[in-house]
């Protein structure tokens, strides 16, 4: 694949994030530009972004980041994240991209999201809290325990959620609990110990205790 035939990484970043904030998100406009590139290039760009989010998109506002990450993550707005489960792409490259999401949460979301849970918060949150919380719900990657081709990707996703849950950021912890709650539908016996260990380490009056208990039963919203 000759990358010179396709937009550069900088051009892709601009395509995703360099848009003004308007009542209707840029990617919902009928004439919105579409991303057209080989899946391997999209995967490489996503991995680079997740590994170095501050350097890549730190210049954008929280509102622009929220808008751009919704575009990237949600299957309703783009096909970007389908590369994670594209069996035509090398497994190692896809696993590297999954692992890189830890840097996205630890380096960007933890730093720029308001350090409060989204559940029950009527105001006072960064715009970036929204996509941080909803990341795992809109991501088109869900557990496939009966598909042997997906075992390593599923294992990597569960390990990633466990690692994000261990971060100090309440926004990241809540996001991980949200994701684990959804993944418990597919991997209840693997998810439960992760959340139970978290519950054992937090105080009785911790702000996310009730939500963690719901996530343990797969009852998240």
N, C-alpha and C positions, 0 to 999 in steps of 0.2 A: 504493500500500500504506500503510495507516494503522498505524504501529508501535504506537500506543496499544492496539490490539486484541490485542497479543501481549506475552509477558513482556519486561521491560526487560533491558538489557545486564547490569546488576547481578544480576538474577534468573537470567540464563543462566549467569553466572560461578558463582553459588552452586550451580546445578543440576549443573555439571560438576565443581566442585572442593571444595565445602564439605561433605565427608563424612568421617566417622571412618575410620580404617584398621582393617579387620577381616580375618579369614582369607579371606572371600569379598568381592571388590570389590562396592561398592554396586550397580553397573550389571548385575551378574549375578544379582541377586535376582529371583525371579519377579514381584514387585510393584514393581520398580524404575520410577521415573517416566520417561516418554519425552519427548523434545524434539519439540514439534510447532509448527512455524512455517514461513512461506514460505521457499523456498530463498534468495531475495534477502536476507532478514533474517539468515539463518544465515551467509551469505557476509560480510555487513557486520560481524557480530559477530566472526567469525574474523579478519577483517582488523584490526579494532580490537585484539583480543587480541594478535595477532602483532606489531603495531606498538608496543604499550605493555605488554609482559608484566610488567615489574616493578611498574608502577602497578596493573595489573589483578589479578595473582595473587601478588604478592610476599609477601603475608601468610600464604600457605599453606605447610605443611611440604613438604620434598622428597618425602615419601611421598604426600602428597595431590596434589602436582603430577604425579608419575609416574602415579598412578591416573587423574587427570583427563585427562591428555594421551593415555594409552592409549585412554580412552573416545572422545576426539575423533578420534584418528588412525586407529584400526583399524576396518575395515569389519565386523569381527565384533561390534562393540559399538555402533556408531552409523553413521548415514548422513551425518554432517557433511561429510566431506571430498569427497563426491561432487559438491559444488557446484563444485569446481575444474574439472570436466569436463562440467558441465551446460551444454549449448549453448544453452539457453533464456535463460541469464543473459548480460549484456554481457561481451564478451571483456576489455575494459579493466578491469572490476571484478575479474574472475578473475585477470588478470595482476597486479593490485595486491596481491591476497591472496598469490599465490605469492611476489612480491618481499618482502612483509612477513615471511615466514618467516626471512629473513636476520636480522631484529631478534630473533626468538624465539631463534635459536641464539646470536647475538652478545651479546645483552643478558641472557638468562636461562640458557640451557644452559651457555654458556661461564663464567658467573659462579658457578653453583651445582653443576654436575657436578664430581666429583672429576677432577682433571687427570691422568687415567691412561686407557689403553685398557681397554675391557671384555674384549677377547679375552685369555684366560689369567689374568684376575684372579679369584681365589677369594673375596676379601673386600676390605673397605676402600673400596668405592665408594659414592657417594651413590645413593640409590634412583632419582634422576633420570637417572643414567647409562643405565638400562635402556631408557627410552623414547627417549632421545637416540640411542642406538645403533640401535634397531629402527625408528625413524621411517619410513625409506624403504621398509622391507620391509612394514610393515603399512598404509602409506598406499595407498588404492585408486586411485593414479595411476601408470600405467606408460607407457612409450614407445609411441607409435602412429605410426611413420614413414610408414605408407601411408594415413593419414587426413589429408587437407588441412585439416580443421577443427581438428586438434590441433597443427599445426606450431608456432604461437607459444607455446602452453602448454608443449610439449616443449622448445622453445628456452629458455624461461624457467626450467624446472626444471633443465636442464643448467647454465645460467649460475649459478643458485642453488647448486647442488652445488659448482661451481668456486669460488665465493666463500666458501662455508663451509669448504672444504678449505684456504683461505688463512688461516683464523683461527688464532690462537696456541694455542687450547685443543686438547689431544690428544683429548679426548672428542668435540669437534666434527669434528676431522679424521677420526677413525675413523668417525664417523657418515657423513660425506661419502664416504669410501672405500667404505663398505658400500653406500650408495646408488648410487654410480658403478659398482660391481661389478654390481649388478642392472641398471642402465640400459645397461651395455655389451652386453647381449643384443640390444638394439634399435638402439643407436647406437655400435657398436664403434669406428668411425673417428673419432667425435667424443670419445668418452670416453678413448681411449688417450692422445692428446696432453695432456689435462688431468692425468692421473696421471703421465705421463712428465715433465712439467714439475715436478710436485711432487717426484718422485724425484730430479730433477736438483738440487733446492734443499735437500735434507736430507742429513745426514751418513750415512755407510755404516752406522753403528751406531744410527741413529734407531730408536726403539721401534716405529714403524709401517711401516718399510721392507718387511718381509716381507709384511705384510698388503696394502700398496699394490701389491706385485708380483702378489699373488693377484687383487686387484681389477682390475688391468689385463687379466687374462685372464678376468674374469668368474667367478672361483672363490671367491666370498665366502660366508660363513655368518653 
